[in-house]
Structure formats: structure tokens, C-alpha cells
Amino acid sequence: MWKIVVGFVIFAAIALYVISKAGDKVDMSGEKHGGDSATHEPAPAAAPK
């Protein structure tokens, strides 16, 4: 039982360290399916010269 508690404490410490180092650059909003995400449309062809 004590091994589970120690493992959780170590995991929580690592998670807090990573979050504190990343600051506001962490995006926790999940997958993006709106218009602001990358689309899979091919680029328009260049006009012939």
C-alpha cells in the first residue's frame, strides 16, 4: 500500500514540475475540429505563366 502512495506522490511531483516549467504554453483543450485547425485540402495550383 505504501508503494502506491509513494508512486502517486512522485507522479504528482513530476506533473507539477512539468506544468510549472511549461507555464501558459500548455494547451489542455483537447482535439481541435474547428476552422482554426489544419485542413487536409490540397494547395491551389499555381497559375500557368
C-alpha positions as CSV (number, residue, x, y, z in Angstrom):
1,M,0.0,0.0,0.0
2,W,2.8,2.4,0.9
3,K,4.3,1.8,-2.6
4,I,1.2,3.1,-4.3
5,V,1.2,6.3,-2.2
6,V,4.9,6.9,-2.9
7,G,4.3,6.3,-6.6
8,F,1.4,8.8,-6.6
9,V,3.4,11.4,-4.8
10,I,6.3,11.0,-7.3
11,F,4.0,11.2,-10.2
12,A,2.2,14.3,-8.8
13,A,5.6,16.0,-8.2
14,I,6.7,15.3,-11.8
15,A,3.4,16.6,-13.2
16,L,3.5,19.8,-11.1
17,Y,7.2,20.4,-12.2
18,V,6.3,19.9,-15.9
19,I,3.3,22.2,-15.7
20,S,5.2,24.9,-13.8
21,K,8.0,24.8,-16.4
22,A,5.7,25.0,-19.3
23,G,3.8,27.9,-17.9
24,D,1.0,29.2,-20.2
25,K,2.2,27.3,-23.2
26,V,0.3,24.1,-22.3
27,D,-2.9,23.6,-24.4
28,M,-5.3,21.4,-22.4
29,S,-8.3,21.9,-24.6
30,G,-8.1,18.6,-26.4
31,E,-8.5,17.9,-30.1
32,K,-9.5,20.7,-32.4
33,H,-12.1,20.2,-35.1
34,G,-12.9,23.8,-35.9
35,G,-11.8,26.1,-38.7
36,D,-8.7,27.2,-36.9
37,S,-7.2,23.7,-37.1
38,A,-5.2,22.4,-40.0
39,T,-7.2,21.3,-43.0
40,H,-6.5,18.4,-45.4
41,E,-7.3,20.4,-48.6
42,P,-4.7,20.4,-51.3
43,A,-3.0,23.7,-52.0
44,P,-4.4,25.6,-55.1
45,A,-2.4,25.1,-58.3
46,A,-0.2,27.9,-59.4
47,A,-1.3,29.8,-62.5
48,P,0.5,28.9,-65.7
49,K,3.0,31.5,-67.0
